[in-house]
């Protein structure tokens, strides 16, 4: 490596370190604001922990502009040193998201402008000339007022996250979302359902009181999806798409996947990107609803995931072993990971048709839902 390359590498590492520290400062400032607001609510006697009935009254209290932005940033928190912005080509009609950068399309600084072929598709993260915009109150306001469409990178640099979201697209998303909401309610997990920007799907949001490891948050989501499939097997085939974050660890040279932020004005005008009740009717006061959403304690997340793991109820997750309940005979576990017999209360068909072609394909018609849960058939 020559001196110039070495200098560039040091500069790149320094820039990354500065961005990480700036993000941490931003997170601490946001947390400080949260703590101050909590102290004030406690002094006023309006915190839900001391006055449960106040949640209803707060639903009728409109928030000031600054309070709305503060609430929005408290809930939809991800990377704050960079954010994705939606773009759309007038020539081709194509659209997508890319990191918001002050040097984008600069003829001297942006590789997308001056290059062609491979250079034109080079990652913005690897560009030495990038100048990413950070998340600020002003950027959030531009999103809410319809001047831009922002997204968020949920996975933080320490591989934790402030929220988890499940994506349901197309197909039977209405029925699947209702089933998923019911599952969350049966496990006392607060969830907020947003009709997606396209209007042809929904996002289910879970907000944490503190950052939790992405792997833990995703296991919570996998458990709830698995439970929903046990009652509505079609969810895995027609509607459920993915979780946000979509990774347990930060990919090398990237930010992880992104999710579009809700409540953008243009989408709201079409009845989309808003939070809805059980009948998929938008709440009349979106901000009052968001103010009433409980945040999930990380210890509660661990409790749910560990219990689900012990019973083999998380897709793709090995049974959780604890010091109190060590598994000394793992070879005796069934391949599916389930430790209990599954009760089937529905009638079974007289015949089941299947086709062997590289894999075994079983016709689903007539089979009861417990047998159609993919997790039970592994």
C-alpha positions in Angstrom: 0.0 0.0 0.0 1.5 3.4 -1.0 1.4 6.5 1.1 -1.6 7.9 -0.7 -3.6 4.8 -0.2 -2.6 4.6 3.5 -3.6 8.3 3.9 -6.9 7.7 2.3 -7.6 4.7 4.5 -6.7 6.6 7.7 -9.0 9.4 6.5 -11.8 7.0 5.8 -11.5 5.4 9.2 -11.4 8.8 10.9 -14.5 9.9 9.0 -16.3 6.7 10.1 -15.3 7.2 13.7 -16.4 10.8 13.7 -19.8 9.7 12.2 -20.2 7.1 14.9 -19.4 9.5 17.7 -21.8 12.1 16.2 -24.5 9.5 16.0 -23.9 8.6 19.7 -24.1 12.3 20.7 -27.4 12.7 18.8 -28.7 9.6 20.5 -27.7 10.9 23.9 -29.3 14.3 23.2 -32.6 12.6 22.1 -32.5 10.4 25.2 -31.9 13.5 27.4 -35.0 15.1 25.8 -37.0 12.0 26.5 -35.9 11.9 30.2 -36.7 15.6 30.6 -40.1 15.1 29.1 -40.7 12.1 31.4 -39.7 14.1 34.5 -42.0 16.9 33.5 -44.9 14.4 33.0 -44.2 12.9 36.4 -44.2 16.3 38.0 -47.5 17.1 36.3 -48.9 13.8 37.2 -49.7 13.0 33.5 -47.4 10.0 33.0 -49.3 6.9 32.1 -47.5 5.0 34.8 -49.1 7.2 37.5 -52.3 8.2 35.7 -53.6 5.4 33.4 -56.7 7.3 32.5 -54.7 10.2 31.1 -54.0 8.2 27.9 -57.6 8.8 26.7 -57.5 12.5 27.5 -54.1 12.9 25.7 -55.8 11.5 22.6 -57.7 14.7 22.3 -54.8 17.0 22.9 -53.1 18.3 19.7 -49.3 18.4 19.8 -47.3 21.5 18.8 -45.0 21.2 15.8 -41.8 20.8 17.8 -43.5 18.1 19.9 -44.6 16.2 16.8 -41.1 16.2 15.4 -39.7 15.1 18.8 -42.2 12.3 19.1 -41.5 11.2 15.6 -37.8 11.0 16.2 -38.3 9.2 19.5 -40.3 6.4 17.8 -38.7 6.0 14.4 -35.1 6.0 15.4 -32.3 4.5 13.4 -29.0 5.7 12.0 -28.9 9.4 12.6 -25.6 10.1 10.8 -27.2 9.2 7.4 -30.6 8.6 6.0 -32.0 7.3 2.7 -34.1 9.6 0.4 -36.5 8.4 -2.3 -35.7 9.4 -5.9 -37.7 8.9 -9.1 -36.4 9.3 -12.6 -38.6 11.4 -14.9 -37.1 9.8 -18.0 -37.5 6.1 -17.0 -40.1 6.2 -14.3 -37.8 4.1 -12.1 -37.6 4.9 -8.4 -35.6 3.9 -5.3 -33.7 5.1 -2.3 -30.1 6.2 -1.9 -28.2 7.9 1.0 -29.0 11.6 1.0 -25.7 13.2 0.1 -24.7 16.9 -0.4 -22.3 15.9 -3.2 -24.8 13.7 -5.2 -24.5 14.3 -8.9 -21.7 16.8 -8.4 -19.7 16.7 -11.7 -16.4 16.7 -9.9 -17.1 14.7 -6.7 -19.9 12.2 -7.4 -18.8 8.9 -9.1 -22.4 8.4 -10.4 -22.0 11.7 -12.4 -18.5 11.5 -13.8 -18.3 7.7 -14.3 -20.0 5.1 -16.4 -20.5 1.4 -16.2 -19.2 0.0 -12.9 -18.3 3.5 -11.6 -21.9 4.6 -12.1 -23.2 1.9 -9.8 -20.5 2.1 -7.2 -21.6 2.1 -3.6 -22.1 5.5 -2.0 -20.6 4.0 1.1 -17.3 3.4 -0.6 -17.2 6.8 -2.2 -14.4 8.9 -0.7 -16.2 12.1 -1.5 -19.6 11.4 0.1 -21.1 14.0 2.4 -24.1 12.4 3.9 -26.9 14.5 5.5 -27.6 13.6 9.1 -31.1 13.3 10.5 -32.3 16.7 11.8 -35.6 18.3 12.9 -35.5 20.2 9.6 -35.2 17.0 7.5 -38.0 15.3 9.4 -40.2 18.4 8.9 -39.5 18.3 5.1 -40.7 14.7 5.1 -43.8 15.4 7.1 -44.7 18.4 4.9 -44.2 16.4 1.7 -41.0 18.1 0.4 -39.1 14.8 0.4 -39.7 11.1 1.2 -37.3 9.8 3.9 -36.4 6.3 4.9 -34.5 5.1 7.9 -31.7 2.6 8.4 -32.9 0.7 11.5 -29.6 -1.2 12.3 -27.3 1.0 14.4 -23.5 0.7 14.2 -23.4 -1.4 17.4 -26.0 -3.8 15.8 -28.9 -2.8 18.0 -32.2 -1.2 17.0 -34.8 1.0 18.6 -37.7 -0.6 16.7 -38.7 -3.7 14.8 -41.1 -3.7 11.8 -42.8 -6.5 9.9 -43.8 -6.0 6.3 -47.0 -7.4 4.7 -47.4 -6.9 1.0 -50.1 -7.6 -1.5 -52.1 -10.9 -1.4 -54.2 -11.3 1.7 -52.4 -8.6 3.7 -55.5 -7.4 5.3 -56.4 -10.8 6.8 -52.8 -11.6 7.6 -52.3 -8.3 9.3 -55.4 -8.9 11.4 -54.2 -12.3 12.4 -50.8 -10.9 13.3 -52.3 -8.1 15.4 -54.4 -10.7 17.2 -51.3 -12.8 17.9 -49.5 -9.8 19.3 -52.5 -9.0 21.6 -52.6 -12.5 22.9 -49.0 -12.2 24.0 -49.4 -8.7 25.4 -47.0 -7.2 22.8 -48.0 -3.7 21.8 -48.0 -3.2 18.0 -48.9 -0.3 15.8 -50.2 -1.1 12.3 -49.4 1.4 9.4 -51.0 1.1 6.0 -48.0 1.2 3.7 -47.0 4.0 1.3 -48.3 2.0 -1.7 -51.7 1.3 0.0 -51.3 -2.4 -0.9 -49.8 -3.6 2.3 -49.0 -2.8 5.9 -46.2 -2.4 8.4 -46.4 -3.6 11.9 -44.2 -1.5 14.2 -42.8 -2.4 17.7 -41.0 0.3 19.7 -38.4 -0.4 22.4 -37.7 1.7 25.4 -34.0 1.1 24.9 -32.0 -0.3 22.0 -32.0 -4.1 21.8 -29.7 -6.4 19.8 -31.1 -6.8 16.3 -30.9 -10.6 16.6 -33.1 -10.5 19.7 -35.6 -8.1 18.1 -35.8 -10.3 15.0 -36.4 -13.4 17.0 -39.3 -11.7 18.7 -40.7 -11.0 15.2 -40.0 -14.5 14.0 -41.9 -15.9 17.1 -44.9 -13.8 16.4 -44.9 -14.7 12.7 -44.6 -18.4 13.6 -47.5 -18.2 16.1 -49.6 -16.4 13.5 -48.8 -19.1 10.9 -50.0 -21.8 13.3 -53.5 -20.2 13.1 -53.3 -18.8 9.5 -50.8 -20.8 7.4 -51.2 -18.8 4.3 -49.3 -15.9 5.9 -46.0 -17.4 4.8 -47.0 -17.7 1.1 -49.1 -14.6 0.2 -48.4 -11.6 2.4 -45.5 -11.7 4.9 -42.4 -10.2 3.3 -39.6 -9.4 5.7 -38.5 -7.9 9.0 -36.8 -4.5 9.5 -33.9 -4.7 10.4 -33.4 -7.5 8.0 -29.9 -8.4 9.3 -28.5 -9.5 12.7 -25.2 -7.8 11.9 -24.2 -4.8 10.0 -23.1 -5.8 6.5 -19.6 -4.8 5.6 -19.5 -1.6 3.6 -23.2 -0.9 4.0 -26.0 0.4 6.2 -28.4 -2.6 6.2 -31.9 -2.5 4.7 -34.1 0.5 5.0 -37.8 1.2 5.6 -39.8 4.2 4.4 -40.9 6.5 7.2 -44.6 7.0 7.7 -46.8 10.1 7.7 -45.4 11.7 4.6 -47.8 14.3 3.5 -48.4 13.3 -0.2 -49.0 9.6 0.9 -51.3 10.7 3.7 -53.4 12.7 1.2 -54.2 9.4 -0.5 -55.0 7.6 2.8 -51.7 5.8 2.9 -48.7 5.8 5.2 -51.0 6.3 8.2 -51.7 4.2 11.3 -55.0 2.3 11.3 -57.2 0.5 13.8 -58.6 -3.1 13.7 -60.9 -2.2 10.9 -58.0 -0.6 8.9 -59.6 2.8 9.5 -57.0 5.6 10.0 -57.0 7.1 13.5 -58.5 10.5 13.4 -55.5 12.0 15.3 -52.4 10.2 14.3 -50.2 12.0 16.8 -52.4 11.3 19.7 -52.3 7.6 18.8 -48.5 7.6 18.5 -48.3 9.3 21.9 -50.3 6.5 23.4 -48.1 3.6 22.1 -46.3 1.8 25.0 -42.6 1.1 24.4 -41.5 -2.5 25.0 -38.9 -3.1 27.7 -35.8 -5.1 26.5 -36.2 -7.5 29.4 -39.7 -8.3 28.2 -38.3 -9.0 24.7 -35.7 -11.4 26.2 -38.3 -13.1 28.3 -40.6 -13.8 25.4 -37.8 -14.9 23.1 -36.3 -17.3 25.7 -39.6 -18.8 26.5 -40.4 -19.2 22.8 -36.9 -20.8 22.2 -37.4 -23.3 25.0 -40.6 -24.5 23.2 -39.1 -24.4 19.7 -41.5 -21.7 18.5 -39.1 -19.4 16.7 -38.4 -20.0 13.0 -34.8 -20.7 12.4 -33.8 -20.4 16.0 -32.2 -23.2 18.0 -33.8 -24.1 21.3 -32.6 -21.7 24.0 -30.7 -23.4 26.8 -30.3 -21.7 30.2 -28.1 -22.4 33.2 -31.3 -23.3 35.1 -32.6 -25.6 32.4 -29.6 -27.1 30.5 -30.3 -29.6 27.7 -28.1 -32.6 28.4 -29.7 -34.7 25.7 -29.9 -32.6 22.5 -29.8 -35.8 20.4 -33.3 -36.7 21.7 -34.9 -33.5 20.4 -37.2 -33.9 17.4 -35.8 -32.4 14.2 -38.3 -29.6 14.2 -37.1 -28.4 17.6 -40.6 -28.8 19.2 -40.6 -30.4 22.6 -44.4 -30.9 22.8 -46.9 -32.9 20.7 -49.0 -30.7 18.6 -52.8 -31.1 19.2 -54.8 -31.3 16.0 -58.5 -30.7 16.7 -59.6 -30.5 13.1 -60.7 -33.5 10.9 -58.0 -35.1 8.7 -58.7 -35.9 5.1 -59.0 -39.6 4.0 -56.2 -39.0 1.3 -53.3 -36.7 0.9 -51.7 -36.2 -2.5 -48.0 -35.5 -2.9 -45.4 -35.2 -5.7 -41.7 -36.1 -5.4 -39.6 -33.9 -7.8 -36.2 -33.0 -6.2 -38.3 -32.2 -3.1 -41.6 -33.5 -1.6 -44.6 -31.3 -2.6 -47.7 -31.9 -0.6 -51.2 -30.7 -1.7 -52.6 -28.4 1.0 -56.3 -28.7 0.2 -58.2 -30.2 3.1 -55.3 -30.2 5.6 -55.9 -28.6 9.0 -53.9 -25.4 9.8 -51.6 -26.9 12.4 -50.3 -29.3 9.8 -49.9 -26.5 7.3 -47.5 -24.5 9.5 -44.2 -24.7 7.7 -42.3 -24.8 11.0 -44.1 -28.0 12.0 -43.3 -29.6 8.6 -39.5 -29.1 8.8 
